[in-house]
Structure formats: C-alpha cells, structure tokens
Amino acid sequence: MVGRQQDAVDRLVTFLAKRDGIDKLVKTFQYVAKLAHWRLQAVGRSSLADRAKKWEVSCGTSRKAFRTGRFLAGLNALRSPYPNLCLQLLAILSNGGEVVYFFFDHLLWFARIGLLDPHLAPRMSFISAFGEGFGYIFFIIADLIVIRKGLGAEKQLRGELESAIAKEEEGGTDQIKAIMAKIRGIRVQRIMQFMAISANLADLVIALAEVEPNPFFNHAFTLGISGLVSAWAGWYRNWPSST
C-alpha cells in the first residue's frame, strides 16, 4: 500500500480519538448551543430556543461522562518532580484544585442523573467550581513564570546567535542552526502557554459564575464566549501537528 501524507481528516480523526479532543468538540457544541438559546429567546423563537437548551444540557452531561476518572490525572501530576520549590508549590495548589474540581464534578454528574440525591447537585456544583477556579489561578501563575523564563532564555540565545553569526566564516553554520532551532522551540512553547492561559482565564470566568454569581459573569453571552475561547484554545493545543 502506497503511503500518503496526512491531511486534515487524518488529523481530525487523531484529535477525536483523544479524550481531550472529543471533550473540546462537545464543549464547542455546548457553548454554541448556549449562545443560540440566548439569541433565540431574545427574538421570541421559544421552540427553537428549547431545542438549543436541550442540546446544551445534553452536551454538558456528556462531557461529565467523558471526564470520568480525570481527577486521577491531577493526583498523578502531584507526584511529578519539578525544577524548583516555587513551581512545586504552584503544581500542588493547581493540581490540588483540579483534583477537587473533577472529583466533585463526578458527584455532580451522579446527582444530576439521579444516582445520588438530586438535592446535592447545587452543593457539588459549588465545590467543584471552587476547586476549578482555585486551581486555574495557580496554573496561570505557573504559566506566566515559565513564559518569563522562556523570554530570558530566548534573549540569551539571541546573544549566542549574534556571536555565532559573527563567527560563521569559521564554520559556525551548524551552531547557528542549533540555536535557531532552540529559539523556535521556545516560541512554540510560549504560544502553547498563552493558549493555556487563555483557556484557564475563560474557564475561571465560568467557575466564578458558579461560585460568585453576578450579572456579568452569569450572562449567557459572557459564559458562551468564555466557553468557546476555552474550547478553541484546547483545539489549538491538542490538534495534531502536520509532521
């Protein structure tokens, strides 16, 4: 069989084969449905608005099922070594919050489908959202620290690159390529961290809407856009490379 280069369909299949991939797709559906429900209600299309609401609720419930056991990833991350005490503490706080988030999200799912007392749902939702928001704050701080270190490393590499270019006639071509590859790697990593920060900020807004309700955070438009920003940042981060 003759091999062929991967195309968009191949990468989509790979993307959807991952739990995070299918979660981001359904999350996109969920928040598109939320925005559709809000808009259809505003124009008086109550029948279509009800359908959009059912789609949104169905997607939200489905995502909870997809995330079964996800809290174990946070527990596992707590066991990982980190380069310094600062990042270690941030990892404990961020992953600890994520463990609380996903564990109580499971209980919320059980309450909503009737496996547990449905009256427990509001309490489980609050605890889950609190853990989520708490964890995201420290994930964001950790990413900002790593970005700052990356900028410092890139600055140093640029200095080395200038020296290597000055010595190019003395056989420094390989060194130049190696330095440029490192710089590209730092830039790619920085983009991924910016995507992570965008997603975490958006999800933090959604969590705050549950923990501290207010007209801005709880508005359907705010929640819908925040959900889509988070979902699309996840698409970018998890989309398979073309190589």
C-alpha positions as CSV (number, residue, x, y, z in Angstrom):
1,M,0.0,0.0,0.0
2,V,1.4,3.4,-1.0
3,G,1.8,5.8,1.9
4,R,0.2,9.2,1.7
5,Q,0.7,12.4,3.6
6,Q,-1.6,13.1,6.5
7,D,-4.4,15.6,5.7
8,A,-6.9,17.5,7.8
9,V,-9.2,14.5,8.0
10,D,-6.4,12.3,9.3
11,R,-5.6,14.8,12.0
12,L,-9.2,15.3,12.9
13,V,-9.5,11.5,13.4
14,T,-6.4,11.5,15.6
15,F,-7.7,14.6,17.5
16,L,-11.1,13.0,18.2
17,A,-9.5,9.7,19.3
18,K,-8.2,11.5,22.4
19,R,-10.4,12.2,25.4
20,D,-9.4,15.9,25.3
21,G,-10.2,16.1,21.7
22,I,-13.8,14.8,21.9
23,D,-14.2,16.9,25.0
24,K,-13.3,20.1,23.2
25,L,-15.6,19.3,20.3
26,V,-18.6,18.7,22.6
27,K,-17.6,21.8,24.6
28,T,-17.8,23.8,21.4
29,F,-21.3,22.3,20.8
30,Q,-22.3,23.1,24.4
31,Y,-21.4,26.8,24.2
32,V,-22.6,27.3,20.7
33,A,-26.0,25.9,21.9
34,K,-25.9,28.3,24.9
35,L,-25.4,31.3,22.7
36,A,-28.1,30.0,20.3
37,H,-30.5,29.6,23.2
38,W,-29.8,33.1,24.4
39,R,-30.3,34.6,20.9
40,L,-33.4,32.6,20.0
41,Q,-35.0,33.5,23.3
42,A,-34.3,37.2,22.6
43,V,-36.1,37.0,19.2
44,G,-39.0,35.1,20.5
45,R,-38.3,31.7,18.9
46,S,-39.2,29.8,22.0
47,S,-39.5,26.4,20.3
48,L,-36.0,26.6,18.8
49,A,-34.7,28.1,22.0
50,D,-35.9,25.0,23.9
51,R,-34.2,22.7,21.4
52,A,-30.9,24.6,21.8
53,K,-31.2,24.4,25.6
54,K,-31.7,20.6,25.4
55,W,-28.6,20.4,23.2
56,E,-26.6,22.5,25.7
57,V,-27.7,20.4,28.7
58,S,-27.1,17.2,26.8
59,C,-23.6,18.3,25.9
60,G,-22.8,19.3,29.5
61,T,-23.9,15.9,30.8
62,S,-22.0,14.1,28.1
63,R,-18.8,16.0,29.0
64,K,-19.1,14.9,32.6
65,A,-19.3,11.3,31.5
66,F,-16.2,11.7,29.2
67,R,-14.3,13.1,32.2
68,T,-14.8,10.0,34.3
69,G,-11.6,9.4,36.3
70,R,-10.0,12.6,35.2
71,F,-9.2,13.6,38.8
72,L,-6.6,10.8,38.7
73,A,-4.5,12.9,36.2
74,G,-4.3,15.6,38.8
75,L,-3.3,13.2,41.5
76,N,-0.6,11.7,39.2
77,A,0.7,15.2,38.4
78,L,1.2,15.8,42.2
79,R,3.8,13.0,42.2
80,S,5.9,14.5,39.4
81,P,9.2,16.3,40.2
82,Y,9.6,20.0,39.5
83,P,12.7,22.0,38.9
84,N,12.3,24.3,41.9
85,L,10.3,24.8,45.1
86,C,8.2,27.6,43.6
87,L,6.9,25.5,40.7
88,Q,6.5,22.6,43.0
89,L,4.2,24.6,45.3
90,L,2.3,26.0,42.3
91,A,1.8,22.5,41.0
92,I,0.5,21.3,44.3
93,L,-2.0,24.1,44.5
94,S,-3.1,24.0,40.9
95,N,-3.3,20.2,40.6
96,G,-4.9,20.0,44.0
97,G,-7.7,22.4,42.9
98,E,-8.1,20.3,39.7
99,V,-8.5,17.1,41.7
100,V,-11.3,18.7,43.8
101,Y,-12.9,20.0,40.6
102,F,-13.0,16.8,38.8
103,F,-13.8,14.6,41.8
104,F,-16.8,16.7,42.8
105,D,-17.8,17.1,39.1
106,H,-18.2,13.3,39.1
107,L,-20.5,13.6,42.1
108,L,-22.4,16.4,40.4
109,W,-23.0,14.2,37.4
110,F,-24.3,11.4,39.7
111,A,-26.6,13.8,41.4
112,R,-28.0,15.2,38.1
113,I,-28.7,11.8,36.6
114,G,-30.4,10.6,39.9
115,L,-27.8,8.2,41.1
116,L,-27.3,10.5,44.1
117,D,-29.8,12.7,45.8
118,P,-30.5,15.5,43.3
119,H,-30.6,18.0,46.1
120,L,-26.9,17.5,46.5
121,A,-26.3,18.9,43.0
122,P,-26.0,22.6,44.0
123,R,-23.5,21.9,46.7
124,M,-21.4,19.6,44.5
125,S,-21.5,22.2,41.7
126,F,-20.2,24.9,44.1
127,I,-17.4,22.8,45.5
128,S,-16.4,21.6,42.0
129,A,-16.4,25.2,40.6
130,F,-14.5,26.5,43.6
131,G,-11.7,23.9,43.1
132,E,-11.7,24.6,39.4
133,G,-11.3,28.4,39.9
134,F,-8.7,27.9,42.7
135,G,-6.6,25.6,40.5
136,Y,-6.8,27.8,37.4
137,I,-5.4,30.8,39.3
138,F,-2.2,28.8,40.1
139,F,-2.0,27.2,36.7
140,I,-2.0,30.8,35.2
141,I,0.7,32.0,37.6
142,A,2.9,28.9,36.8
143,D,2.5,29.5,33.0
144,L,3.4,33.2,33.4
145,I,6.6,32.2,35.3
146,V,7.5,29.7,32.6
147,I,6.9,32.3,29.9
148,R,9.1,34.8,31.7
149,K,11.9,32.3,32.0
150,G,11.5,31.4,28.3
151,L,11.9,35.1,27.4
152,G,15.1,35.2,29.4
153,A,16.4,32.1,27.7
154,E,15.5,33.4,24.3
155,K,17.3,36.7,25.0
156,Q,20.4,34.7,26.0
157,L,20.1,32.5,22.8
158,R,19.9,35.6,20.7
159,G,23.2,36.8,22.1
160,E,24.7,33.5,21.3
161,L,23.2,33.6,17.8
162,E,24.8,37.0,17.1
163,S,28.2,35.6,18.2
164,A,27.7,32.6,16.1
165,I,26.8,34.7,13.0
166,A,29.9,36.8,13.6
167,K,31.9,33.6,13.5
168,E,30.1,32.0,10.6
169,E,33.1,32.1,8.4
170,E,34.9,30.0,10.9
171,G,32.5,27.1,10.5
172,G,29.7,28.1,12.8
173,T,26.8,27.2,10.5
174,D,25.7,24.1,12.5
175,Q,25.8,26.1,15.7
176,I,23.6,28.8,14.1
177,K,21.0,26.1,13.1
178,A,21.1,24.6,16.5
179,I,20.5,27.9,18.2
180,M,17.7,28.9,15.9
181,A,16.0,25.5,16.5
182,K,16.1,26.2,20.2
183,I,14.6,29.7,19.7
184,R,11.8,28.2,17.6
185,G,11.1,25.6,20.3
186,I,10.9,28.3,23.0
187,R,8.5,30.4,20.8
188,V,6.2,27.4,20.1
189,Q,6.1,26.6,23.8
190,R,5.3,30.2,24.6
191,I,2.3,30.1,22.1
192,M,1.1,26.9,23.8
193,Q,1.4,28.6,27.2
194,F,-0.6,31.6,26.0
195,M,-3.3,29.2,24.8
196,A,-3.3,27.6,28.2
197,I,-3.6,30.9,29.9
198,S,-6.5,31.9,27.6
199,A,-8.3,28.7,28.3
200,N,-7.7,28.9,32.0
201,L,-8.9,32.6,32.2
202,A,-12.0,31.7,30.2
203,D,-12.7,28.7,32.5
204,L,-12.1,30.8,35.5
205,V,-14.9,33.2,34.4
206,I,-17.2,30.2,34.1
207,A,-16.2,29.0,37.6
208,L,-16.7,32.4,39.1
209,A,-20.2,32.5,37.7
210,E,-21.0,29.5,39.9
211,V,-19.0,30.5,43.0
212,E,-19.8,34.2,43.0
213,P,-22.9,34.8,40.7
214,N,-23.2,38.3,39.3
215,P,-24.9,39.8,36.2
216,F,-21.7,40.0,34.1
217,F,-20.2,36.5,34.7
218,N,-23.6,34.8,34.6
219,H,-24.8,36.5,31.4
220,A,-25.3,33.9,28.6
221,F,-23.1,35.9,26.2
222,T,-20.2,36.0,28.7
223,L,-20.5,32.3,29.5
224,G,-20.9,31.4,25.9
225,I,-17.9,33.3,24.6
226,S,-15.8,32.2,27.6
227,G,-16.7,28.6,26.8
228,L,-15.8,28.9,23.2
229,V,-12.5,30.6,23.9
230,S,-11.6,27.8,26.2
231,A,-12.7,25.1,23.7
232,W,-10.9,26.7,20.8
233,A,-7.7,27.1,22.8
234,G,-8.0,23.4,23.6
235,W,-8.4,22.7,19.9
236,Y,-5.2,24.5,19.1
237,R,-3.2,22.9,21.9
238,N,-4.4,19.3,21.1
239,W,-4.5,19.5,17.3
240,P,-2.0,17.0,15.9
241,S,0.9,18.6,14.1
242,S,1.4,18.1,10.4
243,T,4.7,16.5,10.8
